[in-house]
Amino acid sequence: MIAFAILNIETGTFYSESLILKKEAEATGQHWGFFCVIPLFARRYARHIDALRRSQKLSNKSGCVCAVVALP
């Protein structure tokens, strides 16, 4: 089954809601911006339209260029 994720085109990072990454960032004193480099931690969407809607909201909110990509 194909899943969809959101990719920040400008930075090459994926949108993530991983609590593991959030805790790790807090422990090291870094700002956690809901993005990760590894696709494994990317927030997965079952439907393309859901990912597209979230991508548009992220783009409008952050000013970055976000795209929807398919993950195996």
N, CA, C and O atoms as a printed pandas DataFrame, in Angstrom:
     atom_number atom_name residue_name chain_id  residue_number  x_coord  y_coord  z_coord
0              1         N          MET        A               1    0.837   -1.176    0.000
1              2        CA          MET        A               1    0.000    0.000    0.000
2              3         C          MET        A               1    0.887    1.246    0.000
3              4         O          MET        A               1    1.862    1.325    0.747
4              5         N          ILE        A               2    0.549    2.184   -0.816
5              6        CA          ILE        A               2    1.319    3.423   -0.926
6              7         C          ILE        A               2    0.848    4.402    0.150
7              8         O          ILE        A               2   -0.348    4.578    0.381
8              9         N          ALA        A               3    1.807    5.019    0.785
9             10        CA          ALA        A               3    1.522    6.081    1.749
10            11         C          ALA        A               3    2.108    7.372    1.196
11            12         O          ALA        A               3    2.991    7.349    0.339
12            13         N          PHE        A               4    1.614    8.477    1.687
13            14        CA          PHE        A               4    2.072    9.773    1.219
14            15         C          PHE        A               4    2.686   10.553    2.376
15            16         O          PHE        A               4    2.267   10.417    3.525
16            17         N          ALA        A               5    3.679   11.366    2.057
17            18        CA          ALA        A               5    4.353   12.196    3.051
18            19         C          ALA        A               5    4.549   13.589    2.463
19            20         O          ALA        A               5    4.407   13.804    1.259
20            21         N          ILE        A               6    4.877   14.523    3.343
21            22        CA          ILE        A               6    5.088   15.907    2.929
22            23         C          ILE        A               6    6.580   16.213    2.984
23            24         O          ILE        A               6    7.236   16.002    4.004
24            25         N          LEU        A               7    7.096   16.710    1.880
25            26        CA          LEU        A               7    8.509   17.027    1.748
26            27         C          LEU        A               7    8.682   18.529    1.593
27            28         O          LEU        A               7    8.044   19.156    0.748
28            29         N          ASN        A               8    9.552   19.097    2.420
29            30        CA          ASN        A               8    9.909   20.514    2.288
30            31         C          ASN        A               8   10.949   20.591    1.180
31            32         O          ASN        A               8   12.080   20.139    1.356
32            33         N          ILE        A               9   10.575   21.157    0.050
33            34        CA          ILE        A               9   11.440   21.213   -1.124
34            35         C          ILE        A               9   12.702   22.032   -0.860
35            36         O          ILE        A               9   13.776   21.701   -1.362
36            37         N          GLU        A              10   12.572   23.089   -0.081
37            38        CA          GLU        A              10   13.705   23.986    0.162
38            39         C          GLU        A              10   14.806   23.354    1.017
39            40         O          GLU        A              10   15.991   23.591    0.786
40            41         N          THR        A              11   14.407   22.550    2.001
41            42        CA          THR        A              11   15.396   21.971    2.921
42            43         C          THR        A              11   15.631   20.482    2.700
43            44         O          THR        A              11   16.616   19.931    3.192
44            45         N          GLY        A              12   14.740   19.830    1.969
45            46        CA          GLY        A              12   14.876   18.395    1.742
46            47         C          GLY        A              12   14.479   17.559    2.939
47            48         O          GLY        A              12   14.915   16.415    3.070
48            49         N          THR        A              13   13.650   18.121    3.823
49            50        CA          THR        A              13   13.225   17.396    5.016
50            51         C          THR        A              13   11.748   17.039    4.929
51            52         O          THR        A              13   10.978   17.672    4.207
52            53         N          PHE        A              14   11.375   16.014    5.677
53            54        CA          PHE        A              14    9.998   15.530    5.694
54            55         C          PHE        A              14    9.266   16.059    6.916
55            56         O          PHE        A              14    9.867   16.252    7.972
56            57         N          TYR        A              15    7.955   16.294    6.769
57            58        CA          TYR        A              15    7.132   16.703    7.895
58            59         C          TYR        A              15    6.954   15.509    8.816
59            60         O          TYR        A              15    6.642   14.407    8.365
60            61         N          SER        A              16    7.153   15.729   10.096
61            62        CA          SER        A              16    7.075   14.651   11.069
62            63         C          SER        A              16    6.374   15.124   12.332
63            64         O          SER        A              16    6.467   16.293   12.706
64            65         N          GLU        A              17    5.681   14.220   12.975
65            66        CA          GLU        A              17    5.074   14.498   14.278
66            67         C          GLU        A              17    5.618   13.516   15.301
67            68         O          GLU        A              17    4.929   13.176   16.263
68            69         N          SER        A              18    6.841   13.060   15.104
69            70        CA          SER        A              18    7.441   12.050   15.961
70            71         C          SER        A              18    7.767   12.599   17.344
71            72         O          SER        A              18    8.500   13.580   17.474
72            73         N          LEU        A              19    7.222   11.963   18.375
73            74        CA          LEU        A              19    7.527   12.357   19.747
74            75         C          LEU        A              19    8.965   11.997   20.117
75            76         O          LEU        A              19    9.577   12.650   20.963
76            77         N          ILE        A              20    9.494   10.965   19.487
77            78        CA          ILE        A              20   10.890   10.571   19.730
78            79         C          ILE        A              20   11.822   11.703   19.309
79            80         O          ILE        A              20   12.730   12.076   20.052
80            81         N          LEU        A              21   11.597   12.245   18.118
81            82        CA          LEU        A              21   12.431   13.344   17.632
82            83         C          LEU        A              21   12.246   14.601   18.475
83            84         O          LEU        A              21   13.201   15.341   18.712
84            85         N          LYS        A              22   11.031   14.838   18.923
85            86        CA          LYS        A              22   10.765   16.011   19.752
86            87         C          LYS        A              22   11.516   15.917   21.078
87            88         O          LYS        A              22   12.137   16.887   21.514
88            89         N          LYS        A              23   11.460   14.757   21.714
89            90        CA          LYS        A              23   12.156   14.571   22.994
90            91         C          LYS        A              23   13.667   14.668   22.821
91            92         O          LYS        A              23   14.362   15.234   23.665
92            93         N          GLU        A              24   14.169   14.113   21.722
93            94        CA          GLU        A              24   15.604   14.177   21.443
94            95         C          GLU        A              24   16.057   15.617   21.242
95            96         O          GLU        A              24   17.105   16.018   21.749
96            97         N          ALA        A              25   15.273   16.394   20.506
97            98        CA          ALA        A              25   15.616   17.794   20.268
98            99         C          ALA        A              25   15.588   18.594   21.565
99           100         O          ALA        A              25   16.467   19.423   21.804
100          101         N          GLU        A              26   14.584   18.351   22.400
101          102        CA          GLU        A              26   14.495   19.055   23.678
102          103         C          GLU        A              26   15.667   18.710   24.586
103          104         O          GLU        A              26   16.189   19.571   25.296
104          105         N          ALA        A              27   16.077   17.447   24.558
105          106        CA          ALA        A              27   17.194   17.007   25.393
106          107         C          ALA        A              27   18.511   17.652   24.981
107          108         O          ALA        A              27   19.385   17.883   25.816
108          109         N          THR        A              28   18.648   17.940   23.697
109          110        CA          THR        A              28   19.888   18.556   23.206
110          111         C          THR        A              28   19.777   20.082   23.129
111          112         O          THR        A              28   20.732   20.759   22.747
112          113         N          GLY        A              29   18.604   20.621   23.494
113          114        CA          GLY        A              29   18.423   22.061   23.505
114          115         C          GLY        A              29   18.188   22.681   22.139
115          116         O          GLY        A              29   18.356   23.888   21.969
116          117         N          GLN        A              30   17.800   21.863   21.159
117          118        CA          GLN        A              30   17.560   22.368   19.812
118          119         C          GLN        A              30   16.072   22.640   19.604
119          120         O          GLN        A              30   15.216   22.038   20.252
120          121         N          HIS        A              31   15.787   23.558   18.686
121          122        CA          HIS        A              31   14.403   23.841   18.320
122          123         C          HIS        A              31   13.906   22.728   17.410
123          124         O          HIS        A              31   14.568   22.371   16.436
124          125         N          TRP        A              32   12.764   22.192   17.724
125          126        CA          TRP        A              32   12.183   21.115   16.915
126          127         C          TRP        A              32   11.091   21.699   16.043
127          128         O          TRP        A              32   10.080   22.176   16.557
128          129         N          GLY        A              33   11.276   21.672   14.731
129          130        CA          GLY        A              33   10.335   22.286   13.812
130          131         C          GLY        A              33    9.445   21.317   13.077
131          132         O          GLY        A              33    8.978   21.629   11.982
132          133         N          PHE        A              34    9.197   20.160   13.636
133          134        CA          PHE        A              34    8.329   19.155   13.025
134          135         C          PHE        A              34    8.869   18.603   11.711
135          136         O          PHE        A              34    8.098   18.110   10.888
136          137         N          PHE        A              35   10.175   18.677   11.503
137          138        CA          PHE        A              35   10.739   18.142   10.275
138          139         C          PHE        A              35   11.876   17.175   10.577
139          140         O          PHE        A              35   12.561   17.317   11.591
140          141         N          CYS        A              36   12.078   16.205    9.715
141          142        CA          CYS        A              36   13.141   15.220    9.880
142          143         C          CYS        A              36   13.756   14.911    8.516
143          144         O          CYS        A              36   13.140   15.138    7.475
144          145         N          VAL        A              37   14.954   14.402    8.544
145          146        CA          VAL        A              37   15.661   14.065    7.314
146          147         C          VAL        A              37   15.313   12.655    6.851
147          148         O          VAL        A              37   15.268   12.391    5.650
148          149         N          ILE        A              38   15.073   11.767    7.774
149          150        CA          ILE        A              38   14.846   10.349    7.469
150          151         C          ILE        A              38   13.368   10.097    7.158
151          152         O          ILE        A              38   12.505   10.422    7.974
152          153         N          PRO        A              39   13.066    9.523    5.991
153          154        CA          PRO        A              39   11.670    9.261    5.620
154          155         C          PRO        A              39   10.945    8.323    6.586
155          156         O          PRO        A              39    9.717    8.348    6.667
156          157         N          LEU        A              40   11.690    7.502    7.314
157          158        CA          LEU        A              40   11.088    6.574    8.260
158          159         C          LEU        A              40   10.251    7.305    9.318
159          160         O          LEU        A              40    9.228    6.787    9.766
160          161         N          PHE        A              41   10.682    8.498    9.714
161          162        CA          PHE        A              41    9.974    9.261   10.740
162          163         C          PHE        A              41    8.945   10.228   10.165
163          164         O          PHE        A              41    8.309   10.972   10.912
164          165         N          ALA        A              42    8.779   10.224    8.863
165          166        CA          ALA        A              42    7.820   11.140    8.227
166          167         C          ALA        A              42    6.396   10.758    8.610
167          168         O          ALA        A              42    6.071    9.577    8.732
168          169         N          ARG        A              43    5.561   11.755    8.797
169          170        CA          ARG        A              43    4.140   11.519    9.062
170          171         C          ARG        A              43    3.542   10.965    7.786
171          172         O          ARG        A              43    3.647   11.586    6.728
172          173         N          ARG        A              44    2.913    9.802    7.874
173          174        CA          ARG        A              44    2.349    9.149    6.694
174          175         C          ARG        A              44    0.840    9.393    6.611
175          176         O          ARG        A              44    0.125    9.373    7.613
176          177         N          TYR        A              45    0.398    9.620    5.406
177          178        CA          TYR        A              45   -1.021    9.822    5.126
178          179         C          TYR        A              45   -1.483    8.725    4.183
179          180         O          TYR        A              45   -0.800    8.413    3.208
180          181         N          ALA        A              46   -2.631    8.141    4.465
181          182        CA          ALA        A              46   -3.158    7.068    3.617
182          183         C          ALA        A              46   -3.745    7.621    2.319
183          184         O          ALA        A              46   -3.718    6.954    1.285
184          185         N          ARG        A              47   -4.274    8.844    2.382
185          186        CA          ARG        A              47   -4.902    9.434    1.200
186          187         C          ARG        A              47   -4.113   10.650    0.724
187          188         O          ARG        A              47   -3.661   11.471    1.521
188          189         N          HIS        A              48   -3.960   10.741   -0.586
189          190        CA          HIS        A              48   -3.232   11.847   -1.196
190          191         C          HIS        A              48   -3.865   13.189   -0.855
191          192         O          HIS        A              48   -3.152   14.159   -0.596
192          193         N          ILE        A              49   -5.184   13.259   -0.851
193          194        CA          ILE        A              49   -5.879   14.522   -0.604
194          195         C          ILE        A              49   -5.612   15.038    0.814
195          196         O          ILE        A              49   -5.501   16.248    1.016
196          197         N          ASP        A              50   -5.507   14.138    1.797
197          198        CA          ASP        A              50   -5.204   14.551    3.169
198          199         C          ASP        A              50   -3.807   15.157    3.262
199          200         O          ASP        A              50   -3.600   16.183    3.910
200          201         N          ALA        A              51   -2.862   14.508    2.609
201          202        CA          ALA        A              51   -1.486   15.017    2.597
202          203         C          ALA        A              51   -1.415   16.356    1.860
203          204         O          ALA        A              51   -0.686   17.257    2.274
204          205         N          LEU        A              52   -2.155   16.480    0.792
205          206        CA          LEU        A              52   -2.160   17.718    0.019
206          207         C          LEU        A              52   -2.732   18.886    0.830
207          208         O          LEU        A              52   -2.194   19.992    0.798
208          209         N          ARG        A              53   -3.809   18.634    1.545
209          210        CA          ARG        A              53   -4.403   19.685    2.389
210          211         C          ARG        A              53   -3.429   20.133    3.474
211          212         O          ARG        A              53   -3.264   21.329    3.712
212          213         N          ARG        A              54   -2.782   19.169    4.133
213          214        CA          ARG        A              54   -1.821   19.502    5.183
214          215         C          ARG        A              54   -0.620   20.234    4.598
215          216         O          ARG        A              54   -0.100   21.167    5.211
216          217         N          SER        A              55   -0.183   19.820    3.431
217          218        CA          SER        A              55    0.931   20.464    2.749
218          219         C          SER        A              55    0.622   21.932    2.456
219          220         O          SER        A              55    1.472   22.802    2.647
220          221         N          GLN        A              56   -0.579   22.195    2.000
221          222        CA          GLN        A              56   -0.984   23.575    1.701
222          223         C          GLN        A              56   -1.014   24.416    2.974
223          224         O          GLN        A              56   -0.590   25.572    2.959
224          225         N          LYS        A              57   -1.513   23.847    4.079
225          226        CA          LYS        A              57   -1.554   24.572    5.350
226          227         C          LYS        A              57   -0.139   24.877    5.838
227          228         O          LYS        A              57    0.132   25.980    6.311
228          229         N          LEU        A              58    0.768   23.893    5.721
229          230        CA          LEU        A              58    2.152   24.108    6.138
230          231         C          LEU        A              58    2.825   25.175    5.287
231          232         O          LEU        A              58    3.557   26.018    5.806
232          233         N          SER        A              59    2.583   25.139    3.997
233          234        CA          SER        A              59    3.172   26.127    3.094
234          235         C          SER        A              59    2.686   27.533    3.430
235          236         O          SER        A              59    3.471   28.480    3.460
236          237         N          ASN        A              60    1.394   27.659    3.680
237          238        CA          ASN        A              60    0.835   28.967    4.016
238          239         C          ASN        A              60    1.344   29.469    5.364
239          240         O          ASN        A              60    1.628   30.656    5.524
240          241         N          LYS        A              61    1.458   28.569    6.321
241          242        CA          LYS        A              61    1.868   28.947    7.672
242          243         C          LYS        A              61    3.353   29.290    7.760
243          244         O          LYS        A              61    3.731   30.263    8.413
244          245         N          SER        A              62    4.187   28.497    7.108
245          246        CA          SER        A              62    5.640   28.651    7.253
246          247         C          SER        A              62    6.300   29.414    6.114
247          248         O          SER        A              62    7.420   29.901    6.264
248          249         N          GLY        A              63    5.618   29.523    4.975
249          250        CA          GLY        A              63    6.210   30.198    3.834
250          251         C          GLY        A              63    7.162   29.317    3.036
251          252         O          GLY        A              63    7.770   29.775    2.068
252          253         N          CYS        A              64    7.293   28.062    3.433
253          254        CA          CYS        A              64    8.174   27.151    2.689
254          255         C          CYS        A              64    7.381   26.487    1.565
255          256         O          CYS        A              64    6.152   26.561    1.524
256          257         N          VAL        A              65    8.095   25.846    0.669
257          258        CA          VAL        A              65    7.460   25.128   -0.435
258          259         C          VAL        A              65    7.399   23.661   -0.055
259          260         O          VAL        A              65    8.428   22.990    0.021
260          261         N          CYS        A              66    6.190   23.161    0.185
261          262        CA          CYS        A              66    6.001   21.772    0.579
262          263         C          CYS        A              66    5.305   21.013   -0.538
263          264         O          CYS        A              66    4.406   21.540   -1.194
264          265         N          ALA        A              67    5.720   19.786   -0.748
265          266        CA          ALA        A              67    5.154   18.938   -1.792
266          267         C          ALA        A              67    4.764   17.592   -1.206
267          268         O          ALA        A              67    5.289   17.180   -0.171
268          269         N          VAL        A              68    3.858   16.921   -1.857
269          270        CA          VAL        A              68    3.435   15.585   -1.435
270          271         C          VAL        A              68    4.214   14.561   -2.258
271          272         O          VAL        A              68    4.283   14.650   -3.484
272          273         N          VAL        A              69    4.796   13.589   -1.561
273          274        CA          VAL        A              69    5.544   12.528   -2.226
274          275         C          VAL        A              69    4.980   11.181   -1.798
275          276         O          VAL        A              69    4.427   11.050   -0.705
276          277         N          ALA        A              70    5.121   10.182   -2.661
277          278        CA          ALA        A              70    4.675    8.825   -2.343
278          279         C          ALA        A              70    5.811    8.051   -1.679
279          280         O          ALA        A              70    6.962    8.122   -2.111
280          281         N          LEU        A              71    5.474    7.315   -0.632
281          282        CA          LEU        A              71    6.438    6.458    0.052
282          283         C          LEU        A              71    6.001    5.007   -0.095
283          284         O          LEU        A              71    4.805    4.716   -0.083
284          285         N          PRO        A              72    6.950    4.103   -0.233
285          286        CA          PRO        A              72    6.567    2.674   -0.358
286          287         C          PRO        A              72    6.071    2.120    0.955
287          288         O          PRO        A              72    5.710    0.946    1.033
